[in-house]
């Protein structure tokens, strides 16, 4: 948290200059043992983007701001979740926490879906580094398989590998973004 804090004002300025609305976005997510908590992120979508209800994120999502696309590709929008980790609601590595609306929809359709709530959700995870953003029930099934594999094989070594690959993804995305400027 302390290492990333100096970047927060720059990210906040980028969010504010590129679209009206708050800098941060909070959303209810399902955590350990099905407990609900407020997840925090830098806002990447236009205000009112979900006024028609919850929906899957899609490639080139029109609800996402231009700066928001950069934040999402580099994963910098997720830095405020370090606060959730500090509060004990999340861990660094684990299955990504899902919104209750999607849990309600997916649990009856995907066998063992709620098993992912047996561990703390993570800022990064095996499914995140091995599969794209999920945009369908089929994508959720594949990510669930990866989450179950992670839960079965959890170890310090695996977490370290996931963190290294995540840092590689983040740095690669940032370098690509800077090169495109």
C-alpha positions as CSV (number, residue, x, y, z in Angstrom):
1,X,0.0,0.0,0.0
2,X,2.8,2.4,0.9
3,X,4.7,1.7,-2.2
4,X,1.8,2.4,-4.5
5,X,0.4,5.4,-2.6
6,X,2.5,8.0,-4.5
7,X,0.8,6.9,-7.7
8,X,-2.7,7.4,-6.4
9,X,-2.9,11.2,-6.9
10,X,-1.8,10.8,-10.5
11,X,-4.4,8.1,-11.2
12,X,-7.0,10.2,-9.4
13,X,-6.2,13.2,-11.5
14,X,-6.5,11.1,-14.7
15,X,-9.9,9.8,-13.6
16,X,-11.2,13.3,-12.7
17,X,-9.8,14.9,-15.9
18,X,-11.3,12.3,-18.3
19,X,-14.9,12.0,-16.9
20,X,-17.1,13.7,-14.4
21,X,-17.8,11.8,-11.2
22,X,-16.1,10.4,-8.2
23,X,-12.5,9.0,-8.3
24,X,-13.3,5.9,-6.4
25,X,-15.9,3.2,-7.0
26,X,-17.2,0.9,-4.3
27,X,-19.2,-2.2,-5.0
28,X,-20.6,-5.1,-2.8
29,X,-18.8,-8.3,-3.4
30,X,-19.0,-11.8,-1.9
31,X,-16.1,-12.9,0.2
32,X,-15.0,-15.6,2.6
33,X,-17.8,-17.9,3.7
34,X,-20.3,-15.8,1.6
35,X,-19.9,-12.7,3.7
36,X,-20.6,-9.4,1.8
37,X,-18.0,-6.6,1.8
38,X,-17.4,-3.3,0.0
39,X,-14.7,-3.6,-2.7
40,X,-12.9,-0.4,-3.7
41,X,-11.5,0.5,-7.1
42,X,-10.5,3.5,-9.1
43,X,-13.6,4.3,-11.3
44,X,-13.1,3.2,-14.9
45,X,-16.7,3.6,-16.2
46,X,-18.9,6.6,-16.9
47,X,-21.3,7.6,-14.1
48,X,-24.6,5.7,-14.4
49,X,-23.0,2.9,-16.5
50,X,-25.1,0.3,-14.7
51,X,-28.3,2.2,-14.4
52,X,-30.0,-0.6,-16.4
53,X,-28.8,-3.2,-13.9
54,X,-25.7,-5.5,-13.7
55,X,-24.1,-6.8,-16.8
56,X,-21.0,-8.6,-17.9
57,X,-18.0,-6.6,-18.8
58,X,-17.2,-7.0,-22.5
59,X,-14.2,-6.3,-24.8
60,X,-14.3,-2.6,-25.8
61,X,-17.1,-2.0,-23.3
62,X,-18.7,1.4,-24.2
63,X,-19.3,2.0,-20.5
64,X,-15.5,2.3,-19.9
65,X,-13.8,5.7,-20.2
66,X,-10.7,6.1,-22.3
67,X,-8.5,6.5,-19.2
68,X,-10.5,3.6,-17.6
69,X,-9.4,1.3,-20.5
70,X,-5.7,2.1,-19.6
71,X,-6.4,1.5,-15.9
72,X,-8.0,-1.8,-16.6
73,X,-5.4,-3.1,-19.0
74,X,-2.6,-2.2,-16.5
75,X,-4.7,-3.4,-13.5
76,X,-4.0,-0.1,-11.8
77,X,-7.7,0.4,-11.2
78,X,-7.4,-2.4,-8.6
79,X,-4.9,-0.6,-6.3
80,X,-7.5,0.5,-3.8
81,X,-8.2,-3.1,-3.1
82,X,-5.0,-3.1,-1.1
83,X,-7.2,-1.4,1.5
84,X,-9.5,-4.4,1.5
85,X,-6.5,-6.6,2.0
86,X,-5.3,-4.5,4.9
87,X,-8.8,-4.7,6.5
88,X,-8.7,-8.6,6.2
89,X,-11.5,-8.8,3.7
90,X,-9.3,-10.1,0.9
91,X,-5.9,-11.7,0.4
92,X,-3.3,-10.9,-2.3
93,X,-4.0,-14.2,-4.1
94,X,-7.3,-16.1,-4.3
95,X,-10.4,-16.3,-6.5
96,X,-11.6,-12.9,-7.5
97,X,-14.6,-11.7,-5.5
98,X,-17.8,-11.7,-7.5
99,X,-20.9,-9.4,-7.2
100,X,-23.8,-11.0,-5.3
101,X,-26.0,-10.6,-8.4
102,X,-23.7,-12.8,-10.4
103,X,-23.2,-15.3,-7.5
104,X,-27.0,-15.7,-7.3
105,X,-27.2,-16.3,-11.1
106,X,-24.1,-18.5,-11.4
107,X,-24.4,-20.8,-8.3
108,X,-27.4,-22.8,-9.6
109,X,-25.8,-23.1,-13.1
110,X,-22.2,-24.0,-12.1
111,X,-21.6,-27.0,-9.9
112,X,-19.5,-26.3,-6.8
113,X,-19.6,-22.6,-7.6
114,X,-19.9,-21.6,-3.9
115,X,-16.7,-23.6,-3.0
116,X,-14.8,-20.5,-4.1
117,X,-16.0,-18.8,-0.9
118,X,-14.1,-21.3,1.2
119,X,-11.0,-19.1,0.9
120,X,-10.5,-15.3,1.0
121,X,-10.9,-13.7,-2.4
122,X,-7.8,-12.2,-3.9
123,X,-6.5,-9.2,-5.7
124,X,-5.0,-11.6,-8.2
125,X,-5.5,-15.3,-8.8
126,X,-4.8,-18.4,-10.9
127,X,-7.9,-17.8,-13.0
128,X,-6.9,-14.1,-13.6
129,X,-3.5,-14.9,-15.0
130,X,-4.7,-17.9,-17.0
131,X,-8.0,-16.7,-18.5
132,X,-9.4,-13.4,-19.9
133,X,-12.2,-11.3,-18.4
134,X,-15.3,-13.4,-18.1
135,X,-18.2,-12.3,-20.3
136,X,-20.6,-15.4,-20.1
137,X,-21.6,-18.3,-18.1
138,X,-19.2,-20.5,-20.1
139,X,-16.3,-18.1,-19.2
140,X,-17.4,-18.3,-15.5
141,X,-17.4,-22.1,-15.7
142,X,-13.8,-22.1,-17.0
143,X,-12.7,-19.6,-14.4
144,X,-14.4,-21.6,-11.7
145,X,-12.4,-24.7,-12.8
146,X,-9.2,-22.7,-12.4
147,X,-10.3,-21.3,-9.0
148,X,-11.0,-24.8,-7.8
149,X,-7.6,-26.0,-9.0
150,X,-6.0,-23.1,-7.1
151,X,-7.9,-23.9,-3.9
152,X,-6.8,-27.6,-4.2
153,X,-3.1,-26.7,-4.8
154,X,-2.7,-23.6,-2.6
155,X,0.8,-23.0,-1.4
156,X,3.3,-20.2,-0.8
157,X,5.2,-21.3,-4.0
158,X,2.1,-21.1,-6.1
159,X,1.1,-17.7,-4.7
160,X,4.6,-16.4,-5.4
161,X,4.4,-17.7,-9.0
162,X,1.0,-16.0,-9.4
163,X,2.3,-12.7,-8.0
164,X,5.3,-12.8,-10.3
165,X,3.2,-13.4,-13.3
166,X,0.8,-10.7,-12.2
167,X,3.6,-8.2,-11.9
168,X,4.8,-9.2,-15.4
169,X,1.3,-8.6,-16.8
170,X,1.1,-5.2,-15.1
171,X,4.5,-4.0,-16.2
172,X,4.0,-5.3,-19.7
173,X,0.7,-3.5,-20.0
174,X,2.2,-0.3,-18.6
175,X,5.1,-0.5,-21.0
176,X,2.8,-1.1,-23.9
177,X,0.6,1.9,-22.9
178,X,3.6,4.2,-22.5
179,X,5.0,3.1,-25.9
180,X,1.6,3.9,-27.5
181,X,1.8,7.5,-26.3
